Amino acid sequence: MDSAETVDTFDPRRRGLSPLGAAARRHARRLVAIGLSTVGFVFAAVRDPGILSPTAGVSPAAGVSTDVVTAGGPALLVRLELGVLAGLLAAGASLVFLADRDPAVDIRAAWGWFALAAAGFLVGTAAARQVAPALFDLLVEWGRVTADSRQSALELELFFPAAVGGGAAVAPLLLGLRRAGALSRRLAGGTRGLSLLCLVAFAACFSPPDSTTFALYAAPPAVGLGVAVAWVEFG
C-alpha cells in the first residue's frame, strides 16, 4: 500500500497527515494526559536526581550545591526535566500503539527495527554514561561550564547519555515506523522538519546553557536522522 492510500485510509478529511500524525491529532487529549501524569509521577518519585548519575555515591567537589528540594534549586529543576523527558517518552510510546489500531499500520511488521532501536538506545546510553563525568571535567577546563554548578553537572551526566542513546535509536525507529506504514514511505519533508525541531528543542531544554553542550546534545540525533534519510534516499 502506497503513502497516498495510507493517508486516505486513516485520514478521511485528507489533511495530508501520516497515520502517526493523524493518530496524534485524534488522541491529543489522551496523549497530553499520559504525558502529564508521567511527569507528576517521576517528579514525585525521584527526590534526588543525583542517585541516577554515574557519579552517585561520589562526594561532590567543594562548593558544589547539594540542594534537593529547595524551591528553584538545581536538583529541583533537574527533577522537573527528568519528569518532562519521561512524559514525552511515555506519550510517544503510547502514540505508536494508538496508531497501530489503524488497519493500514502493522507495528508487528517492524519489530526488528524497533528492537534495534531499543538496543541502540541502551548501548548508546550506557557508553555515554561512562564518559559523561570526564566530559564535564573537560568542559570545566575549557571554561564552558562552572565547576560549582550542580545543575550543569546533573544535566550533563543524565541527559547527554540520553542524547547519545536517542541518536543511536533515531534511524531504526524512523525506518521501523516507515516499514510499519505509520510514516510516509519517503520520510517526507514534514517528518524531517518535525524531527529536526524535536532534536533542537531537546538540546535547548536539557543541556547546560552554552553552545558547546548544545552541539554535543544535538549532534547524535541529527546524525541518526541523517542516516535514516540517506537510507531512504539511497538505500
C-alpha positions as CSV (number, residue, x, y, z in Angstrom):
1,M,0.0,0.0,0.0
2,D,1.5,3.4,-1.0
3,S,1.5,6.5,1.1
4,A,-1.5,8.1,-0.6
5,E,-3.6,5.0,0.1
6,T,-2.4,5.1,3.8
7,V,-3.4,8.7,4.2
8,D,-6.8,8.2,2.6
9,T,-7.5,5.2,4.9
10,F,-6.5,6.8,8.2
11,D,-7.2,10.5,7.4
12,P,-10.6,10.7,5.7
13,R,-10.6,14.5,5.8
14,R,-7.5,14.4,3.5
15,R,-5.4,16.8,5.6
16,G,-2.2,15.1,4.3
17,L,-1.3,13.6,7.6
18,S,0.6,10.4,8.0
19,P,-1.1,7.7,10.1
20,L,1.1,8.7,13.1
21,G,0.2,12.4,12.7
22,A,-3.5,11.6,12.3
23,A,-3.4,9.4,15.5
24,A,-1.7,12.3,17.4
25,R,-4.4,14.7,16.3
26,R,-7.2,12.3,17.1
27,H,-5.9,11.3,20.5
28,A,-4.3,14.6,21.6
29,R,-6.1,14.8,24.9
30,R,-5.3,11.3,25.9
31,L,-1.6,11.8,25.0
32,V,-1.4,15.0,27.0
33,A,-3.0,13.2,30.0
34,I,-0.5,10.4,29.7
35,G,2.4,12.8,29.5
36,L,1.3,15.0,32.4
37,S,0.6,12.1,34.7
38,T,4.1,10.6,33.9
39,V,5.7,14.0,34.6
40,G,4.0,14.2,38.0
41,F,4.8,10.6,38.9
42,V,8.5,10.9,38.0
43,F,8.8,14.3,39.7
44,A,7.4,12.9,42.9
45,A,9.3,9.6,42.8
46,V,12.8,11.0,42.1
47,R,13.5,13.1,45.1
48,D,17.2,13.3,44.4
49,P,18.2,13.0,40.7
50,G,21.8,12.6,41.8
51,I,21.1,8.9,42.6
52,L,20.7,8.4,38.8
53,S,24.0,10.0,38.0
54,P,27.0,7.8,37.0
55,T,28.9,9.6,39.9
56,A,26.2,8.7,42.5
57,G,27.9,8.0,45.8
58,V,30.9,10.1,45.0
59,S,31.3,13.2,47.2
60,P,30.7,16.4,45.3
61,A,33.5,18.8,44.7
62,A,34.0,21.6,47.2
63,G,31.5,24.4,46.6
64,V,29.1,22.3,44.6
65,S,25.5,22.7,45.7
66,T,23.7,19.6,47.1
67,D,20.2,21.1,47.3
68,V,17.5,18.6,46.7
69,V,14.1,20.2,47.4
70,T,14.9,23.9,47.8
71,A,12.4,25.9,45.7
72,G,14.1,26.8,42.5
73,G,17.2,24.8,43.5
74,P,19.3,23.0,40.8
75,A,18.2,19.5,41.8
76,L,14.5,20.6,41.7
77,L,14.9,21.9,38.2
78,V,16.6,18.7,37.1
79,R,13.8,16.6,38.7
80,L,11.3,18.6,36.5
81,E,13.4,18.0,33.4
82,L,13.5,14.3,34.2
83,G,9.7,14.3,34.5
84,V,9.2,16.1,31.3
85,L,11.5,13.8,29.4
86,A,9.8,10.7,30.8
87,G,6.4,12.2,30.0
88,L,7.4,12.8,26.4
89,L,8.7,9.2,26.0
90,A,5.5,7.8,27.6
91,A,3.3,9.9,25.3
92,G,5.5,8.9,22.2
93,A,5.3,5.2,23.0
94,S,1.5,5.5,23.5
95,L,1.1,7.3,20.2
96,V,2.8,4.4,18.4
97,F,0.4,1.9,19.8
98,L,-2.6,4.1,19.2
99,A,-1.5,4.4,15.5
100,D,-1.3,0.6,15.3
101,R,-5.1,0.5,15.7
102,D,-5.5,1.6,12.1
103,P,-5.6,-1.3,9.6
104,A,-3.1,0.4,7.4
105,V,-0.5,0.2,10.1
106,D,1.2,-3.0,11.2
107,I,3.7,-2.4,14.0
108,R,4.5,-6.1,14.2
109,A,6.0,-6.0,10.7
110,A,8.7,-3.7,12.0
111,W,9.5,-5.3,15.4
112,G,13.1,-6.0,14.1
113,W,13.7,-2.3,13.6
114,F,12.2,-1.4,17.0
115,A,14.3,-4.0,18.7
116,L,17.4,-2.5,17.0
117,A,16.3,1.0,18.2
118,A,15.9,-0.2,21.8
119,A,19.3,-1.9,21.7
120,G,20.9,1.2,20.2
121,F,19.4,3.4,22.9
122,L,20.6,1.1,25.7
123,V,24.1,0.7,24.3
124,G,24.5,4.3,23.4
125,T,23.2,5.5,26.8
126,A,25.4,3.1,28.7
127,A,28.5,4.1,26.8
128,A,27.9,7.8,27.2
129,R,27.3,7.4,30.9
130,Q,30.9,6.2,31.2
131,V,32.3,9.3,29.6
132,A,29.9,11.9,30.9
133,P,31.8,12.7,34.1
134,A,35.1,13.1,32.2
135,L,33.3,15.2,29.6
136,F,32.0,17.5,32.4
137,D,35.6,17.9,33.7
138,L,36.8,18.8,30.2
139,L,34.1,21.4,29.7
140,V,35.0,22.9,33.1
141,E,38.6,23.0,31.9
142,W,37.6,24.8,28.7
143,G,35.5,27.3,30.7
144,R,32.2,26.2,29.1
145,V,30.6,25.3,32.4
146,T,31.4,26.2,36.0
147,A,32.8,23.6,38.3
148,D,30.4,24.5,41.2
149,S,27.3,24.2,39.0
150,R,25.4,21.1,40.3
151,Q,22.6,21.7,37.7
152,S,25.1,21.6,34.8
153,A,26.8,18.5,36.2
154,L,23.5,16.7,36.6
155,E,22.2,17.8,33.2
156,L,25.3,16.6,31.5
157,E,25.5,13.3,33.4
158,L,21.8,12.4,33.0
159,F,20.8,13.9,29.6
160,F,23.9,13.7,27.5
161,P,23.7,9.9,27.7
162,A,20.0,10.1,26.7
163,A,21.1,12.3,23.7
164,V,23.6,9.7,22.6
165,G,21.2,6.8,23.1
166,G,18.5,8.7,21.3
167,G,20.8,9.4,18.4
168,A,21.6,5.6,18.1
169,A,17.8,4.9,18.2
170,V,16.6,7.6,15.8
171,A,17.4,5.9,12.5
172,P,16.0,2.4,13.2
173,L,13.0,4.0,14.9
174,L,12.1,6.1,11.9
175,L,12.8,3.3,9.5
176,G,10.6,1.0,11.6
177,L,7.7,3.4,11.6
178,R,8.1,3.7,7.9
179,R,8.2,0.0,7.5
180,A,5.0,-0.3,9.6
181,G,3.2,2.2,7.5
182,A,2.9,4.8,10.2
183,L,5.1,7.3,8.3
184,S,5.3,8.1,4.6
185,R,7.5,5.8,2.6
186,R,10.0,8.5,1.8
187,L,10.0,10.3,5.2
188,A,8.5,13.4,3.7
189,G,9.7,16.9,4.5
190,G,7.2,17.3,7.3
191,T,8.6,14.3,9.1
192,R,12.2,15.5,8.7
193,G,11.3,19.1,9.8
194,L,9.5,17.9,12.9
195,S,12.3,15.6,13.8
196,L,14.8,18.4,13.5
197,L,12.6,20.7,15.6
198,C,12.4,18.0,18.3
199,L,16.1,17.4,18.5
200,V,16.8,21.2,18.6
201,A,14.2,21.6,21.4
202,F,15.7,18.7,23.3
203,A,19.2,20.2,23.1
204,A,18.0,23.6,24.1
205,C,15.9,22.5,27.0
206,F,18.1,19.7,28.6
207,S,21.7,20.9,28.0
208,P,23.6,23.4,30.2
209,P,23.3,26.9,28.8
210,D,26.3,27.1,26.4
211,S,26.8,26.5,22.7
212,T,29.2,23.6,23.1
213,T,26.9,21.4,25.1
214,F,24.0,22.3,22.9
215,A,26.0,21.0,19.9
216,L,27.0,17.9,21.8
217,Y,23.4,17.1,22.6
218,A,22.1,17.9,19.1
219,A,24.7,16.1,17.1
220,P,23.9,12.4,17.8
221,P,20.1,12.7,17.0
222,A,21.0,14.8,13.9
223,V,23.4,12.1,12.7
224,G,20.7,9.5,13.3
225,L,18.2,11.5,11.3
226,G,20.7,11.9,8.5
227,V,21.3,8.1,8.4
228,A,17.5,7.5,8.2
229,V,17.1,10.0,5.3
230,A,20.1,8.6,3.5
231,W,18.8,5.0,3.9
232,V,15.5,6.0,2.3
233,E,17.0,8.1,-0.5
234,F,19.9,6.0,-1.5
235,G,19.3,2.6,0.2
